[in-house]
């Protein structure tokens, strides 16, 4: 079984609606794939949190738990009033916290080199992505889990996630150079990239 199929089965598996044959296939795959096991564990935690929130007897319990987790402010009544007036927004905020925690938990799980952009004039040697002198990359270039060594031109932004950047004196970057090394920055980068994709369709 491929990871794509395993991911597609996970929700039905958690809801106990997956047929026995597919359940056995998924369990066999999970025994040999650490990445899918990590993904399933994150889904189980999210599912458990959502079930806990759904089983709360009164909105006051939910309000109390959320208020207890918030930092103390000068006017605690304003937060209490807001949470009571917007319980759905409070639950959504907690869900986002859980999702960001999942992103942080998955940080550094995948150490495989990933390169996105125009790769026609790019040389890849091991975990080093080289833009040779005199060569030009059209548009943005993103390198994950590697080293970007730029001696030529990049006509867009250069983004390096969990890696290093080396710029030669002959290098020219038309856009910005972004280096993302921390899990929170990585999660923020993913969220903003997702919104950019929705907004601009690119």
N, C-alpha and C positions, 0 to 999 in steps of 0.2 A: 504494500500500500504506500502511495506517495503522500507527502505531507499535506498537499492541497486537499486530498480526499479525507485525511484524518481530521483536518481543521473543519471541514464541512460536516463531519459526523459528531463533533464535540458537543454542540448544543443539544442535539437529540439524545446524546449519551447522558448528559447531565440531567435532562428531563426524564430519563428512563423510558424514552420512546424509540430508541434505536433497536431494530430487529436483532435477534440473537447472533445471526451470522456476521453482521457488520460489527456488532459489539466485540466479538472474538477477534475479528481482523484489527479493529482499533486497539484493543488491549495488546495484541501481539506487536503492533507498530510502536505503541507507547513504551513497550519494554526495551526497544532498541533505539528510540529517538529521544534524546534528552531535551531537544528544543521543543518538541511537541508536548513532552511531559511538563515543561515549564509553562507553556501556553495554557495547558489544561488546568494546572494549579492556579494560575492567575484568574482563569474563568471561574473556577470553583470558589475562590475568595470573593470575587465580585458577586457571584450568584448567592453566596451565603449572606453577604452584606445586604443585598436587595431583599432577600427573604426575611432578614431580621427587621429591616425597615418596614416591610409590608405587614409584618405580624405585630407591630407596635399597637398596643390597645388604645392609647389616647394620643392626640397630638402633643399634649404636655410632656409625655415621656420623650418624644422625639425632640421637642424644643429644648428640654433640659439637657439631653445628651449633646446636642449641637452647641448650645450655649456653654456647656462645661468645657468643650474642646476649643472654643474661641479664646484668643488672648483678652485679658481684662482691658476695658476701655474706660474713659472718663465718665461716659454716660451709659451704663449697662442697660438701662430701661429702653434706650433707643434700639439696641440690638434685639432685645426680647420682643419688642413691639414689631420690629421688621420680620423676625423669624415667625412669629405667630400669624402675621398677615400673609406671609409667603411661604407656607410649608413645602410646596412643590419646589420652589427655587432652592430652599435649604437642602432638600433631598438631592436635587441635581448637583449642588455644590459638593456634597459629600461623595456623590458618584464620581465627579471629576477628580476629587482627591484620591479616590481609590484607583482610578485609571492612571493618574500621574505616578502613583506608587508602583503600579504594575510596570510602567515604562522604566522607572528607576530600577526595579527588580530585574528587568530584562537587560539593563545596561551591561555591556561587556559580555553578554551571552554569545554574541556572534562576532568573531574576530576575523571573518573573511573579508578580503579586500573587495570593495565595491566602487566602481567608477561610473559616473553618469555625465553625459555631455557628448560633444563631437570628438570622437576618438580616432578620426582619420589620420591625424598628425601627432598622435600621442604614442609614446613607447612605454610599455609596462615591463618592468624587471623585478620579479618577486613581489614585494609590497611597495615598490617605488614606481610612481607614475611620473614620467618625464615628458615635458614639452620642450623639444630640442630648440636650440638657437636657430632663428630663421623660419621656424614653423609657427602656424597660427591656428588657434582653436576658436571656432565660431561659436559664440554664445557662452553660457555658463559651464563651469567644470566643477564637479563635486567628487571628492575622494573620501571614502570611509575606511578606517582601519589601515591607513597607509601613509606614505610620505609623498608629498607633491613637490617635485623639483622643476621649477619653471625657469627656462632660459630664453624662451620665445615669447609669443603674444597670446593672451587670453582676452577675447573680445567681450566677455561678460564678467560675472562674479566668479571668484575662486573660493570654494567652501571646503574645508578639511575637517572631518569629524573624527575625533579620537586618533589624531596623527600629527604630523609636523609639516611645515612649509619651508622650503628653501628657495629664495628668489635670487637669481643671478643678476649682475649689473645690466645685462642685456634684456632682462624680463620686462614686459609691459602688461599690466592688468588694467583693462578699461573700466571694470566695475570695482567692487569691494572685495577685500580678502577677509574671510571669516574663518576663525579657528574655534571649533567647539570641542572642549575637552571634558566638561562636567555633565553629569546625568541630567541636571535640571535644564542646562542650556540645550542639551540634545532633545529633551521633551518639548521645550519651547520652540526649537527649530522645526520639529515634526508638526506641531500644531499650526505654526505660522505658514509652513509649506502647504499644509492641507487647505488652510483658508485661501492662500494665494492660488492654489489649483482651482478651487471653487470660483473665486472672484474673476480670474483671468482665463481659466480653461486651458492652462498650459502645464 
